[in-house]
Amino acid sequence: MGSDFAQENEQPVHRVWLSAFAIGKFPMTNREYASFLQAAGHSVPKSWNSPRFQDPDQPVVGVSWFEAMAYCRWLHDVSGKPYRLPTEAEWEKAARGGVEGQRFPWGNDLPDWMNPHGRGEAVEQPDQVGHDPPNGYGLHNMGDLVHVWCHDWYAADYYRWSPPDNPQGPATGVRRASRGGSWRHRLKVTRCAARSSLPPDRTFTDYGFRVALSAD
């Protein structure tokens, strides 16, 4: 986990052991989130009715960490399964697609469709989910569309003292960890090891989430 050739908060590279888990094949979509809004009577995100972000198969955006957690609790209640947000460690393992040290979800080089010099017009909204090639685990959009919330509190120096088994992040903090690239920051945090964070009450149109589940 981590990288010795990038940001200081990704250092040092260290080995982590994780219990088996499942993670969503795609980021959560508007179609799926709408079921939660209707059933739970939850307020819609500020961007919900914007034409740029209302395609049912786009990832839901403008969701705070608290709202993502509320969705997980609702899904737990209706399914009987303990759905939750992934940890940073789980997300990074999932993003690498089973290839240790892989730089991007698609390999060690950016694919042509992520090339900033060949994409034409500026991107103004996320695509529908699943239009990228899957990684080695069959997961889509691990490095594009939306940054996703993780369960952990964030600390820039966490890798210096994190436990080797199932790290859960610091016990307290101010910002929650997030991972993955987005439609707005196509290259900035696309790498599997790249870390980001945000106060948990903030909402942005390049932030979404995907769910995880501990294996039985």
C-alpha positions as CSV (number, residue, x, y, z in Angstrom):
1,M,0.0,0.0,0.0
2,G,1.3,3.5,-0.8
3,S,3.9,4.9,-3.2
4,D,7.5,6.0,-2.7
5,F,7.5,8.1,-5.8
6,A,4.6,10.5,-5.2
7,Q,3.1,12.6,-2.4
8,E,4.5,12.4,1.1
9,N,1.2,11.3,2.5
10,E,1.5,8.1,0.5
11,Q,4.7,7.1,2.2
12,P,6.1,4.8,3.4
13,V,5.0,1.8,1.2
14,H,3.9,-0.8,3.6
15,R,2.3,-4.3,3.5
16,V,-1.2,-4.6,4.7
17,W,-3.3,-7.7,5.3
18,L,-7.1,-7.5,4.8
19,S,-10.0,-9.8,5.6
20,A,-12.1,-10.8,2.6
21,F,-14.6,-8.2,1.5
22,A,-16.8,-7.2,-1.4
23,I,-17.1,-3.8,-3.0
24,G,-19.5,-2.3,-5.5
25,K,-18.8,-2.9,-9.1
26,F,-19.7,0.7,-9.9
27,P,-20.1,3.9,-7.9
28,M,-23.6,4.5,-6.5
29,T,-25.9,5.7,-9.3
30,N,-28.7,8.2,-9.3
31,R,-31.1,5.4,-10.1
32,E,-30.0,3.5,-6.9
33,Y,-29.9,6.6,-4.7
34,A,-33.4,7.5,-5.8
35,S,-34.8,4.4,-4.2
36,F,-33.2,5.5,-0.9
37,L,-34.6,9.0,-1.2
38,Q,-38.1,7.7,-1.9
39,A,-38.1,5.1,0.8
40,A,-36.3,7.0,3.6
41,G,-37.7,10.5,2.9
42,H,-34.2,11.8,2.8
43,S,-33.6,15.3,1.3
44,V,-32.1,15.3,-2.2
45,P,-28.6,16.6,-3.0
46,K,-28.4,20.2,-4.1
47,S,-27.3,19.1,-7.6
48,W,-30.1,16.5,-7.9
49,N,-32.2,18.5,-10.4
50,S,-29.4,19.9,-12.5
51,P,-29.5,18.6,-16.1
52,R,-25.7,17.9,-15.9
53,F,-26.1,15.4,-13.1
54,Q,-29.5,13.8,-13.3
55,D,-29.0,10.9,-15.7
56,P,-30.2,7.8,-13.9
57,D,-27.0,5.9,-14.8
58,Q,-24.6,8.7,-13.8
59,P,-22.9,8.4,-10.4
60,V,-24.8,10.3,-7.7
61,V,-22.9,13.5,-6.7
62,G,-23.2,16.2,-4.1
63,V,-23.5,13.6,-1.3
64,S,-21.7,14.3,2.0
65,W,-20.0,11.5,4.0
66,F,-22.9,11.6,6.5
67,E,-25.4,11.1,3.6
68,A,-23.3,8.2,2.2
69,M,-23.3,6.6,5.7
70,A,-27.1,7.1,5.9
71,Y,-27.5,5.2,2.6
72,C,-25.4,2.4,3.9
73,R,-27.5,2.1,7.1
74,W,-30.7,2.1,5.0
75,L,-29.3,-0.6,2.7
76,H,-28.3,-2.6,5.8
77,D,-31.9,-2.3,7.1
78,V,-33.6,-3.3,3.9
79,S,-31.2,-6.1,2.9
80,G,-30.2,-7.5,6.3
81,K,-26.5,-7.2,5.2
82,P,-24.0,-4.9,6.9
83,Y,-23.3,-2.6,4.0
84,R,-20.8,0.2,4.7
85,L,-18.2,2.5,3.1
86,P,-14.9,0.9,2.2
87,T,-11.7,1.7,4.2
88,E,-8.8,3.3,2.4
89,A,-6.9,0.1,2.5
90,E,-9.8,-1.9,1.0
91,W,-10.3,0.7,-1.8
92,E,-6.6,0.7,-2.7
93,K,-6.5,-3.1,-2.9
94,A,-9.7,-3.1,-5.0
95,A,-8.3,-0.4,-7.3
96,R,-5.1,-2.3,-8.1
97,G,-7.2,-5.2,-9.5
98,G,-5.0,-7.9,-8.0
99,V,-1.7,-6.6,-9.3
100,E,0.6,-5.5,-6.5
101,G,2.1,-2.1,-7.1
102,Q,0.0,-1.3,-10.2
103,R,0.0,2.4,-10.7
104,F,-3.5,2.9,-12.2
105,P,-6.6,0.7,-12.1
106,W,-6.0,0.0,-15.8
107,G,-2.2,-0.7,-15.6
108,N,1.0,1.2,-15.2
109,D,0.2,3.7,-18.0
110,L,-2.8,5.9,-18.6
111,P,-5.1,4.6,-21.4
112,D,-5.7,6.8,-24.4
113,W,-9.2,7.8,-23.3
114,M,-7.7,9.4,-20.1
115,N,-5.1,11.4,-22.1
116,P,-5.7,15.1,-21.3
117,H,-4.3,16.1,-24.7
118,G,-6.8,14.0,-26.7
119,R,-10.1,14.4,-25.0
120,G,-11.4,17.3,-27.0
121,E,-13.8,19.6,-25.3
122,A,-13.6,20.3,-21.6
123,V,-15.5,17.8,-19.4
124,E,-18.5,19.3,-17.6
125,Q,-20.1,16.3,-16.0
126,P,-19.5,12.7,-15.2
127,D,-20.2,10.0,-17.8
128,Q,-22.6,7.1,-17.1
129,V,-21.0,4.4,-15.0
130,G,-19.3,1.4,-16.6
131,H,-18.0,3.0,-19.8
132,D,-14.4,2.3,-18.9
133,P,-12.6,-1.0,-19.2
134,P,-12.9,-3.1,-16.0
135,N,-9.8,-3.7,-13.8
136,G,-8.5,-7.1,-12.8
137,Y,-11.3,-7.6,-10.3
138,G,-14.0,-6.6,-12.8
139,L,-14.5,-3.2,-11.1
140,H,-15.4,0.0,-13.1
141,N,-14.6,3.7,-12.6
142,M,-12.0,3.2,-9.8
143,G,-10.0,6.1,-11.2
144,D,-12.5,8.4,-12.9
145,L,-16.0,9.9,-12.7
146,V,-16.2,10.7,-8.9
147,H,-14.0,10.8,-5.8
148,V,-15.5,8.4,-3.4
149,W,-15.8,8.6,0.4
150,C,-14.0,6.1,2.6
151,H,-14.9,5.1,6.1
152,D,-11.7,6.3,7.7
153,W,-10.7,9.6,9.3
154,Y,-7.8,11.0,7.4
155,A,-4.3,11.8,8.7
156,A,-1.4,12.7,6.4
157,D,1.1,10.7,8.4
158,Y,-1.1,7.7,9.0
159,Y,1.1,5.3,7.0
160,R,3.9,5.8,9.5
161,W,2.0,4.2,12.3
162,S,-1.0,2.3,10.8
163,P,-1.5,-1.3,11.9
164,P,-0.7,-4.1,9.4
165,D,-4.0,-5.9,9.8
166,N,-7.2,-4.3,8.6
167,P,-6.3,-0.7,9.1
168,Q,-9.3,1.5,9.8
169,G,-7.7,4.9,9.9
170,P,-7.1,7.2,12.9
171,A,-9.6,7.1,15.8
172,T,-10.5,10.8,15.4
173,G,-9.9,13.5,12.9
174,V,-11.3,16.6,11.0
175,R,-11.4,15.2,7.5
176,R,-12.6,11.9,6.1
177,A,-10.5,10.0,3.6
178,S,-11.6,9.9,-0.1
179,R,-10.1,8.0,-3.1
180,G,-10.2,7.9,-6.8
181,G,-10.1,10.4,-9.7
182,S,-13.1,12.4,-10.9
183,W,-14.6,14.1,-14.0
184,R,-13.2,17.4,-12.7
185,H,-9.7,16.2,-11.7
186,R,-9.1,13.6,-14.4
187,L,-5.4,13.0,-13.6
188,K,-4.7,14.6,-10.2
189,V,-5.7,11.6,-8.0
190,T,-6.2,8.9,-10.6
191,R,-3.4,6.7,-9.3
192,C,-4.3,3.8,-7.1
193,A,-2.1,5.1,-4.2
194,A,-3.2,8.7,-4.4
195,R,-4.9,10.0,-1.2
196,S,-7.4,12.8,-0.8
197,S,-9.7,14.0,2.0
198,L,-12.6,16.4,2.8
199,P,-14.5,17.5,5.9
200,P,-17.4,15.0,6.1
201,D,-20.2,17.6,5.8
202,R,-19.0,19.0,2.5
203,T,-20.7,18.3,-0.8
204,F,-19.3,18.7,-4.2
205,T,-20.4,17.6,-7.7
206,D,-17.3,15.5,-8.2
207,Y,-17.9,13.5,-5.0
208,G,-19.9,10.3,-4.7
209,F,-19.5,6.9,-3.0
210,R,-19.6,3.1,-3.5
211,V,-20.5,0.5,-0.9
212,A,-18.6,-2.4,0.6
213,L,-19.5,-5.5,2.5
214,S,-17.4,-7.7,4.8
215,A,-17.4,-11.3,3.6
216,D,-19.0,-14.0,5.7
